[in-house]
Amino acid sequence: MASDGARKQFWKRSNSKVPGSIQHVYGAQHPPFDPLLHGTLLKATPKVPTTPVKAKRVSTFQEFESNTSDAWDAGEDDDELLAMAAESLSSEVVMETAHRVLRDHSQRQERHKLQGPPGPLGPLGPEPQPSAEPPPGPGSDLRLVKSVSESHTACPAESASNTAPLQRSQSLPHSATVTLGGSSDPSTLSGSALSEREASRLDKFKQLLAGPNTDLEELRKLSWSGIPKPVRPITWKLLSGYLPANVDRRPATLQRKQKEYFAFVESYYDSRNDEVHQDTYRQIHIDIPRMSPEALTLQPRVTEIFERILFIWAIRHPASGYVQGINDLVTPFFVVFLCEHTEEEDGDVADVSQVPTDVLRNVEADTYWCMSKLLDGIQDNYTFAQPGIQMKVKMLEELVSRIDEQVHRHLERHEVRYLQFAFRWMNNLLTREVPLRCTVRLWDTYQSEPEGFSHFHLYVCAAFLVRWRREILEERDFQELLLLLQNLPTALWGDEDVSLLLAEAYRLKFAFADAPNHYKR
């Protein structure tokens, strides 16, 4: 048992290292094209269990995960099969079609392994089959997410030593990381196949966006599994509600909103040194240099832009004002919109001094309005005492106790409180827990969900916690557990990791969303 002094010291440390505090969020509704998860099944298959305790459901998803990590984006043929299955009223047809898609995908993967050289992940060994998995331990039948070391067969060196859980989770080499431009992980396909698939997806987006009136419902469905970099800026602006679906109205809307934003700047920004506002501005000024990536946020022009955006938002939203953590929600929008005007593969390392002033002004205004749209849906995260976050952390605790009682009891036994690590997850929407490229990919899906930044984020956090169950269960000390949970090894994460996380999150949502006692035991 940890002493009270140690717990207080680590609770202090956890608060001091995060320059932000926000609150909780709610909402989610748009599934990927997967017959197990498609939203139409919520009404079409009432016999699907509302809790994931049955071994059959777990083994089905274990087979799904071990055979493929991107089944909902496996190509045009599979998309058609999945769409047909999702629209069917027969659960038997749905499951049969799902297994067919998985078999086809597995066969393609085997052909790639036989024909091509090892991918960037190196020789991870053969994909594990469900029949080869060890029998689940106590409480394992409730698990919905596996850790990295269970998702792939370990390398010989890894299997020889089980004393370094953090290293095991960081087995991906640097070459496997994915930039903001990608919407799928290159490790599972050859270069030519990846190019063809990405080109096909990009064509679908362009066709959808080219019409006189964009079908936002179809755009959400298409965006769930990732948005190609060339169309991500316009897609985010549409999905956030910043731009209208009608193409002819967009130029006038952009011009009007950009003019409106800079009118706010002219009216309010000079008041930042007034006594009534100077505390707000001072806190913003302190927080921005603490943000990541430093290569971007420490550039003087970027610092000025972020200060204006955050100060204007705070002045125009007096119910909450500025709260630490809101600053982290600016970066993804800014980087995505900036990438549209730079040659850098990653906007987070772009030299903003080379970007024309008028372009930066447009990016700044667009970032402000899209961030405002996001915050409109989660503003109770930032009002006094942050009740939204408090409630979401409690909901997360109840949900984890349902899906993985062993992990929940382990944290409880060592007196680790969810608020000590999950407050930041809710406050910063996981932007401090995963690399920026992964945040951008997460937000592709969040914006495809009607309430993705609020309700669906809860399920993502639950999947994220259980994702590290092996590492968590190996720690037997309060301090080590808290250090692990505050510094999870995600630096080398790519799109494949995010896709698996989102798949598990949607599975959780599908299993619990219609349950009357959703968070109750």
C-alpha positions in Angstrom: 0.0 0.0 0.0 1.2 3.4 -0.8 1.6 6.0 1.9 -0.7 9.1 1.8 2.4 11.2 1.3 3.4 9.3 -1.8 -0.1 9.5 -3.3 -0.3 13.3 -2.6 3.1 13.7 -4.2 2.1 11.9 -7.4 -1.3 13.6 -7.5 0.5 16.9 -7.3 3.0 15.8 -10.0 0.2 14.7 -12.3 -1.5 18.1 -11.9 1.6 20.1 -12.4 2.8 18.5 -15.5 -0.3 19.1 -17.4 -1.0 22.7 -18.3 -4.6 22.2 -18.9 -7.9 21.2 -17.3 -11.0 20.6 -19.2 -14.0 18.4 -18.8 -15.9 15.6 -20.2 -17.7 15.1 -23.4 -20.5 13.1 -24.9 -21.8 11.6 -28.2 -21.2 9.1 -31.0 -23.1 7.4 -33.7 -21.3 6.6 -36.9 -19.9 3.1 -37.3 -17.3 2.0 -39.8 -18.5 -0.3 -42.5 -18.3 -3.4 -40.4 -21.2 -5.9 -40.2 -20.5 -6.6 -36.5 -20.6 -2.9 -35.6 -22.8 -1.1 -38.3 -25.3 1.2 -36.7 -28.3 -0.4 -38.5 -27.7 -3.5 -36.5 -28.7 -1.7 -33.3 -32.3 -2.0 -34.5 -31.9 -4.9 -36.9 -30.5 -7.6 -34.5 -32.2 -7.4 -31.1 -30.7 -10.8 -30.2 -27.2 -9.4 -30.1 -26.0 -9.5 -26.4 -26.0 -6.1 -24.7 -23.0 -7.1 -22.6 -19.7 -8.6 -23.9 -19.5 -11.3 -21.2 -20.3 -14.3 -23.5 -17.2 -16.1 -24.7 -18.6 -16.5 -28.2 -18.7 -12.7 -28.7 -15.2 -12.3 -27.4 -13.7 -15.1 -29.5 -15.4 -13.7 -32.5 -13.7 -10.4 -32.1 -10.4 -12.0 -31.1 -10.6 -13.8 -34.5 -11.5 -10.5 -36.2 -8.6 -8.7 -34.6 -5.9 -11.4 -35.1 -6.8 -11.7 -38.8 -7.1 -8.0 -39.8 -6.6 -4.6 -38.4 -8.4 -2.7 -41.2 -11.4 -4.8 -42.2 -13.7 -1.8 -42.6 -11.4 -0.3 -45.2 -10.2 -3.4 -47.0 -11.1 -2.2 -50.5 -14.1 -1.5 -52.7 -15.3 -5.1 -52.9 -15.2 -5.6 -49.2 -16.9 -2.2 -48.7 -19.8 -3.4 -50.9 -20.1 -6.7 -49.0 -20.1 -4.9 -45.7 -22.6 -2.4 -46.8 -24.9 -5.2 -48.0 -24.5 -7.1 -44.8 -25.2 -4.0 -42.7 -28.4 -3.3 -44.6 -29.7 -6.9 -44.2 -32.3 -7.7 -41.6 -30.8 -11.2 -41.0 -28.1 -11.4 -38.3 -27.1 -14.8 -39.8 -26.4 -13.2 -43.2 -24.5 -10.4 -41.5 -22.2 -12.8 -39.6 -21.7 -15.1 -42.7 -20.7 -12.0 -44.8 -18.4 -10.8 -42.1 -16.6 -14.2 -42.0 -16.3 -14.1 -45.8 -14.7 -10.7 -45.7 -12.3 -11.8 -43.0 -11.3 -14.9 -44.9 -10.7 -13.0 -48.1 -8.6 -10.4 -46.2 -6.6 -13.1 -44.5 -5.8 -14.8 -47.8 -4.7 -11.5 -49.3 -2.4 -10.9 -46.3 -0.9 -14.4 -46.7 -0.2 -13.8 -50.4 1.5 -10.5 -49.5 3.7 -12.3 -47.0 4.7 -15.0 -49.5 5.3 -12.6 -52.4 6.9 -9.6 -50.9 9.8 -8.7 -48.6 9.2 -8.2 -44.9 7.2 -5.0 -44.2 8.5 -2.1 -42.1 7.5 -3.8 -38.9 10.1 -6.5 -39.4 9.7 -10.3 -38.8 6.9 -10.3 -36.2 6.2 -13.9 -37.0 2.9 -15.4 -38.2 -0.4 -13.9 -37.3 -1.8 -15.6 -34.2 -4.9 -17.7 -34.8 -7.8 -17.8 -32.3 -7.3 -21.5 -31.7 -3.7 -20.9 -30.7 -4.5 -18.4 -28.0 -4.1 -19.5 -24.4 -7.3 -20.0 -22.4 -8.5 -16.8 -20.8 -7.7 -16.3 -17.1 -10.1 -15.1 -14.5 -12.1 -12.2 -15.7 -10.5 -12.4 -19.1 -13.8 -13.2 -20.7 -14.8 -9.6 -20.2 -11.8 -8.2 -22.1 -12.5 -6.3 -25.2 -9.0 -5.0 -26.0 -5.7 -6.7 -26.2 -2.3 -5.2 -25.5 0.3 -4.9 -28.2 2.2 -7.9 -26.9 -1.0 -10.0 -27.4 -2.0 -8.6 -30.8 1.2 -9.9 -32.5 3.4 -12.9 -31.9 6.4 -11.6 -30.0 9.9 -11.5 -31.4 12.3 -14.2 -30.0 14.2 -11.6 -28.0 10.9 -10.3 -26.5 9.7 -13.8 -25.5 13.0 -14.4 -23.7 12.5 -11.6 -21.3 9.3 -10.4 -19.7 10.8 -7.9 -17.4 10.4 -4.8 -19.5 6.7 -4.1 -20.2 7.3 -0.6 -21.5 9.9 -1.8 -24.1 7.6 -4.5 -25.3 5.0 -1.9 -26.1 7.5 0.1 -28.1 8.5 -2.6 -30.5 7.5 -0.6 -33.6 10.5 0.9 -35.4 10.6 4.6 -36.3 10.1 3.7 -40.0 6.7 2.4 -39.2 5.3 5.7 -38.0 2.7 7.3 -40.2 2.5 11.0 -41.2 -0.6 13.1 -41.2 -1.2 12.4 -44.8 -2.0 8.7 -44.4 -5.4 7.2 -43.5 -4.3 3.6 -43.2 -1.2 1.8 -42.0 1.3 0.8 -44.7 2.6 -2.2 -42.7 -0.2 -4.5 -43.9 0.0 -3.8 -47.7 2.6 -3.5 -50.3 3.4 -0.1 -51.7 1.5 -0.6 -54.9 -1.5 -2.0 -53.2 -1.5 0.8 -50.7 -1.2 3.4 -53.4 -4.1 1.9 -55.3 -6.3 1.7 -52.2 -5.5 5.3 -51.2 -6.1 6.5 -54.7 -9.4 4.8 -54.8 -10.5 6.3 -51.4 -9.3 9.7 -52.5 -11.4 9.4 -55.7 -14.5 8.5 -53.6 -14.0 11.6 -51.5 -13.4 13.9 -54.5 -16.5 12.6 -56.2 -18.6 13.1 -53.1 -17.2 16.6 -52.6 -17.5 17.6 -56.2 -21.3 17.7 -56.3 -23.3 20.9 -55.9 -24.6 19.7 -52.5 -22.4 17.4 -50.4 -24.2 14.6 -48.8 -22.9 15.0 -45.2 -24.2 11.7 -44.1 -22.3 9.8 -46.7 -19.2 12.0 -46.0 -19.4 10.9 -42.3 -19.6 7.3 -43.3 -16.6 7.6 -45.7 -14.6 9.6 -43.2 -15.0 7.1 -40.3 -12.0 5.0 -41.3 -9.7 8.0 -42.1 -9.6 11.0 -44.4 -6.9 11.3 -47.1 -4.6 14.3 -46.5 -5.5 16.3 -49.7 -9.2 16.5 -48.8 -8.9 16.5 -45.0 -9.1 20.4 -44.6 -12.3 20.8 -46.6 -13.8 17.6 -45.0 -13.1 18.8 -41.4 -14.7 22.2 -42.2 -17.8 20.5 -43.5 -18.1 17.9 -40.8 -17.6 20.5 -38.0 -20.5 22.5 -39.4 -18.3 25.5 -40.3 -18.9 25.3 -44.0 -22.3 24.7 -45.7 -23.0 21.6 -47.8 -23.8 23.8 -50.8 -20.7 24.4 -52.9 -21.8 27.8 -54.2 -22.3 29.2 -50.7 -18.8 28.2 -49.4 -16.7 31.1 -50.7 -19.0 33.7 -49.3 -19.3 31.9 -46.0 -15.5 31.7 -45.7 -15.1 35.4 -46.5 -17.8 36.4 -44.0 -16.5 34.2 -41.1 -12.9 35.3 -41.6 -13.9 39.0 -41.7 -16.1 38.4 -38.5 -13.2 36.8 -36.7 -10.7 39.6 -37.3 -13.4 42.1 -36.3 -13.4 40.3 -32.9 -9.6 40.6 -32.8 -9.8 44.3 -33.6 -12.5 44.9 -30.9 -11.2 42.7 -28.1 -7.5 41.8 -28.4 -6.2 45.1 -27.2 -8.1 44.6 -23.9 -5.8 41.7 -23.0 -3.7 43.9 -20.7 -6.8 45.4 -19.0 -7.0 44.5 -15.3 -10.2 42.4 -15.8 -8.6 40.3 -18.6 -4.9 40.3 -17.7 -5.0 37.0 -15.7 -6.6 35.2 -18.6 -4.1 36.5 -21.1 -1.2 35.7 -18.7 -2.3 32.1 -18.3 -2.6 31.7 -22.1 0.8 33.2 -22.5 2.3 30.7 -20.0 0.5 27.7 -21.4 1.4 28.0 -25.1 5.1 27.3 -24.8 4.3 24.1 -22.9 2.3 22.8 -25.8 3.5 20.2 -28.3 5.0 19.9 -30.8 7.5 22.5 -29.7 8.9 22.8 -33.2 5.6 24.4 -34.2 4.3 26.2 -31.1 7.5 27.9 -30.2 7.6 29.7 -33.5 6.8 33.4 -32.8 4.1 33.8 -35.4 2.4 30.6 -34.2 2.5 31.8 -30.6 0.9 35.0 -31.6 -1.8 33.2 -33.5 -2.6 30.8 -30.7 -2.7 33.7 -28.2 -5.3 35.6 -30.3 -7.5 32.5 -30.9 -7.6 31.5 -27.3 -8.0 35.0 -25.9 -10.9 35.8 -28.3 -12.6 32.6 -27.5 -12.3 33.2 -23.8 -13.7 36.7 -24.1 -16.7 35.6 -26.1 -17.4 32.7 -23.8 -17.5 34.2 -20.3 -19.5 31.2 -18.8 -16.3 29.2 -18.9 -13.5 31.6 -20.0 -10.1 30.1 -20.7 -9.3 26.8 -18.9 -6.0 25.0 -19.2 -6.4 22.2 -21.7 -8.4 24.2 -24.3 -5.1 25.3 -25.7 -4.3 21.7 -26.8 -7.5 21.7 -29.0 -6.2 24.4 -31.2 -3.2 22.5 -32.6 -4.9 19.7 -34.7 -7.1 22.2 -36.5 -4.2 24.6 -37.1 -1.9 21.8 -38.4 -4.5 20.3 -40.7 -5.4 23.6 -42.3 -1.8 24.7 -42.5 -0.8 21.5 -44.4 -3.0 22.6 -47.2 -0.6 25.5 -47.9 2.8 24.0 -47.2 5.0 21.4 -48.9 5.9 19.8 -45.6 4.6 16.2 -45.2 3.9 17.1 -41.5 2.4 20.5 -40.6 3.8 20.2 -37.1 7.3 20.9 -38.4 6.4 23.5 -41.0 8.3 26.8 -41.0 5.5 29.2 -40.7 7.7 32.2 -41.4 7.7 31.0 -45.1 3.9 31.0 -45.3 2.3 34.2 -46.8 0.5 36.5 -44.3 -2.9 36.3 -46.0 -2.8 32.5 -45.9 -1.9 32.5 -42.2 -4.8 34.8 -41.6 -7.2 32.4 -43.3 -5.8 29.5 -41.4 -6.1 31.4 -38.1 -9.8 32.3 -38.7 -10.7 28.8 -39.9 -9.0 27.3 -36.8 -10.9 29.6 -34.5 -14.3 28.8 -35.9 -13.8 25.0 -36.1 -12.4 24.9 -32.5 -15.4 26.9 -31.4 -17.7 24.4 -33.0 -15.9 21.6 -31.1 -16.1 23.4 -27.8 -19.8 24.2 -28.2 -20.4 20.4 -27.8 -18.3 20.0 -24.7 -18.4 23.4 -22.9 -19.5 21.8 -19.6 -15.9 20.5 -19.5 -14.8 24.0 -18.8 -17.4 25.6 -16.6 -16.9 26.1 -12.9 -15.6 22.9 -11.2 -15.6 21.2 -14.6 -18.6 18.9 -13.9 -18.5 17.3 -17.4 -15.0 15.8 -16.7 -16.0 14.7 -13.2 -19.0 12.9 -14.6 -17.1 11.3 -17.5 -14.3 10.0 -15.3 -17.0 8.4 -13.1 -18.6 6.9 -16.1 -15.3 5.6 -17.3 -14.7 3.9 -14.0 -18.1 2.2 -14.1 -17.5 1.1 -17.7 -14.1 -0.4 -17.1 -15.4 -2.3 -14.1 -17.9 -3.9 -16.5 -15.5 -4.8 -19.3 -12.4 -5.7 -17.4 -13.0 -6.3 -13.8 -9.4 -7.6 -13.2 -7.8 -4.3 -14.3 -10.4 -2.4 -12.3 -9.7 -4.4 -9.2 -6.0 -4.1 -9.7 -6.2 -0.3 -9.8 -8.5 -0.3 -6.8 -6.3 -2.7 -4.8 -3.3 -0.3 -5.2 -5.4 2.8 -4.5 -5.0 4.3 -7.9 -8.0 6.6 -8.6 -9.3 7.1 -12.1 -9.3 10.9 -11.6 -5.5 10.8 -11.1 -4.9 9.7 -14.7 -8.2 10.0 -16.7 -8.9 13.6 -15.9 -6.2 14.5 -18.4 -7.6 12.1 -20.9 -11.0 13.9 -20.8 -9.5 17.3 -20.3 -7.2 17.2 -23.3 -9.1 14.6 -25.4 -6.0 12.3 -25.4 -3.9 14.9 -27.2 -1.2 14.5 -24.5 -1.3 10.7 -24.6 -0.8 10.0 -28.3 1.3 11.7 -31.1 -0.2 14.5 -33.1 -0.5 12.3 -36.2 -2.7 9.9 -34.1 -4.7 12.8 -32.7 -5.5 13.9 -36.3 -6.6 10.4 -37.2 -8.7 10.1 -34.1 -10.4 13.4 -35.0 -11.2 12.1 -38.5 -13.5 9.6 -36.7 -14.7 11.9 -33.9 -15.9 14.3 -36.5 -17.7 11.5 -38.3 -19.7 10.8 -35.1 -22.5 13.3 -34.3 -21.2 13.6 -30.8 -17.7 12.1 -31.2 -15.8 14.5 -29.0 -18.1 13.8 -26.1 -19.9 10.5 -25.9 -17.7 8.4 -28.2 -14.6 9.7 -26.5 -15.6 7.9 -23.4 -15.5 4.6 -25.2 -12.2 5.4 -26.7 -10.8 6.1 -23.3 -12.1 2.8 -22.0 -10.5 0.9 -24.9 -7.3 2.9 -24.4 -7.0 1.9 -20.7 -7.7 -1.8 -21.3 -5.3 -1.7 -24.3 -2.5 -1.6 -21.6 -4.0 -4.3 -19.4 -0.9 -6.6 -19.4 1.4 -3.7 -18.5 -1.0 -2.5 -15.8 -1.3 -6.0 -14.2 2.5 -6.4 -14.1 2.9 -3.3 -11.9 2.5 -3.9 -8.2 3.1 -0.5 -6.8 1.0 2.7 -6.6 3.8 4.9 -7.8 4.8 2.7 -10.7 1.2 2.3 -11.8 0.7 6.0 -11.8 3.9 6.6 -13.7 2.8 4.1 -16.3 -0.6 5.5 -16.8 0.7 9.1 -17.0 3.4 8.1 -19.5 2.0 5.4 -21.7 4.5 4.4 -24.5 2.6 5.6 -27.6 5.4 7.6 -29.2 5.7 5.1 -32.1 2.0 4.6 -32.6 0.7 4.8 -36.2 -2.7 4.6 -37.9 -3.0 0.8 -37.4 -2.9 1.3 -33.6 -5.5 4.1 -33.8 -7.7 1.9 -36.1 -7.7 -0.9 -33.6 -8.4 1.5 -30.7 -11.4 2.9 -32.6 -12.6 -0.5 -33.5 -12.7 -1.5 -29.8 -14.3 1.7 -28.9 -17.1 1.2 -31.3 -17.5 -2.3 -30.2 -17.9 -1.0 -26.6 -20.4 1.6 -27.8 -22.3 -1.0 -29.8 -22.5 -3.4 -26.7 -23.5 -0.8 -24.2 -25.3 2.1 -25.9 -28.8 0.6 -25.7 -28.4 -1.0 -22.3 -30.7 0.6 -19.7 -28.1 0.3 -16.9 -25.3 1.3 -19.1 -22.7 2.1 -16.4 -24.2 0.1 -13.6 -23.1 -3.3 -12.4 
